[in-house]
Amino acid sequence: MGFQNKRRVMPSTILMAEDDPDDRFLIRRAFDALGISAALHFVGDGEELMNCLGGNSDGKDLEGCSSPPALLFLDLNMPKKDGREVLMAIRSDPSFRDLPIIIWTTSNHAADKVFCKKNGASSYVTKPHSYKELVKEIRKVVGQWLPQSD
């Protein structure tokens, strides 16, 4: 029996549902600082996220929506359609059964954590309060859900 080298390659797209422009800036900066090779794309609300995942951009050219993401960061408190609704909708679609969904939120409420776990979230992260902690959390999440080896 021979040894097979199974190399895992960093996927091409990470989709993040985040409506705050300051948070987007810091998150992009953290991804760049960590040298994460996957493309990071943002959507600003739950409807835009659902359109992106469904391939229905309503005539708009939504960046990062051309292929399914390998990882989704989902804010719970978004305009138009909140993250709880989006989580249930995504998990009701069998084509997204294996999509890792990381809840990325300011909420530290036990009820939100229970709801998200019950409805298929892969992980739950309370947004860090400092840039240093942000980098640490992103490194941890991406390392856990999108490992790569040399």
C-alpha positions in Angstrom: 0.0 0.0 0.0 1.5 3.3 -1.0 1.3 6.7 0.7 -0.8 9.2 -1.1 -0.2 12.9 -0.6 -3.6 14.5 -0.3 -3.1 18.2 -0.7 -5.9 20.5 0.2 -5.9 23.8 -1.7 -7.4 27.0 -0.5 -10.8 27.5 -2.2 -11.3 30.5 -4.4 -14.2 32.4 -2.6 -15.1 33.4 0.9 -18.4 35.3 1.1 -19.1 37.6 4.0 -22.4 39.2 4.8 -21.5 42.4 6.5 -23.2 45.7 6.2 -20.8 47.9 8.2 -18.2 49.6 6.0 -15.7 50.0 8.8 -16.0 46.3 9.7 -15.5 45.4 6.0 -12.3 47.5 5.9 -10.8 45.9 9.0 -11.8 42.4 7.9 -10.2 42.9 4.4 -7.1 44.3 6.1 -7.0 41.2 8.4 -7.3 38.8 5.4 -4.5 40.7 3.6 -2.3 40.6 6.7 -2.8 36.9 7.1 -2.0 36.3 3.4 -5.2 34.3 2.8 -5.3 33.5 -0.9 -9.0 33.0 -1.2 -11.0 35.9 -2.8 -13.0 37.7 -0.1 -16.3 39.1 -1.3 -18.9 41.1 0.7 -22.6 41.5 0.5 -24.4 44.2 2.4 -27.8 42.6 3.3 -29.7 39.4 3.5 -31.5 39.9 0.2 -28.3 40.5 -1.6 -26.8 37.4 0.0 -29.7 35.2 -1.1 -29.6 36.6 -4.6 -25.9 35.9 -4.8 -26.3 32.3 -3.6 -29.3 31.7 -5.8 -27.6 33.1 -8.8 -30.3 35.7 -9.1 -28.6 39.1 -9.1 -31.7 40.9 -10.5 -29.7 42.2 -13.4 -26.9 43.5 -11.1 -23.3 42.4 -11.4 -22.7 41.1 -7.9 -19.0 40.6 -7.3 -18.1 37.1 -6.0 -21.4 35.6 -7.0 -20.2 33.7 -10.1 -19.4 30.5 -8.2 -20.6 29.0 -4.9 -18.5 30.1 -1.9 -16.3 27.7 0.0 -17.1 29.5 3.3 -19.8 32.0 4.4 -19.4 34.5 7.3 -23.0 35.5 8.2 -23.9 38.5 10.3 -27.1 38.1 12.3 -28.2 41.7 12.3 -28.5 42.8 8.7 -30.9 45.0 6.8 -33.7 43.7 4.6 -33.4 40.0 5.7 -31.6 39.2 8.9 -29.1 36.5 9.3 -31.5 34.2 11.2 -33.9 34.1 8.2 -31.0 33.7 5.8 -29.5 30.8 7.9 -32.8 28.9 7.8 -33.2 29.6 4.0 -29.7 28.4 3.2 -30.0 25.3 5.3 -33.3 24.4 3.7 -31.6 24.2 0.3 -29.8 20.8 -0.1 -27.2 22.2 -2.5 -25.8 24.2 0.4 -25.8 21.4 3.0 -22.0 21.2 3.1 -21.4 25.0 3.0 -19.7 26.0 6.3 -21.6 28.9 7.8 -19.8 30.9 10.4 -22.1 33.2 12.4 -20.1 36.5 12.7 -22.1 38.8 15.0 -22.1 41.3 17.9 -24.7 39.2 19.7 -23.5 37.2 22.6 -27.1 36.1 23.6 -27.5 32.5 24.6 -30.8 32.3 22.6 -29.0 33.4 19.4 -26.3 30.7 19.9 -28.9 28.0 20.5 -31.0 29.1 17.5 -28.0 29.1 15.2 -26.7 25.7 16.3 -30.2 24.3 16.0 -30.5 25.7 12.5 -27.3 24.4 11.1 -24.6 27.0 11.7 -21.1 25.5 11.6 -19.6 27.9 14.1 -20.6 31.0 16.1 -18.1 33.9 16.7 -18.8 37.0 18.6 -17.1 39.9 16.7 -13.9 40.8 18.4 -13.4 44.3 19.9 -9.8 44.8 18.8 -8.0 44.4 15.5 -5.5 42.0 17.1 -8.4 39.7 18.2 -10.0 40.1 14.8 -6.9 38.7 13.1 -6.7 35.9 15.6 -10.4 34.9 15.1 -10.1 35.0 11.3 -6.9 32.9 11.4 -8.7 30.4 13.6 -11.9 30.2 11.6 -10.2 30.0 8.2 -7.7 27.5 9.5 -10.5 25.3 10.9 -12.8 25.4 8.0 -10.5 25.8 5.0 -7.3 24.0 6.0 -4.5 23.8 3.5 -1.2 21.9 3.5 2.0 22.3 1.6 
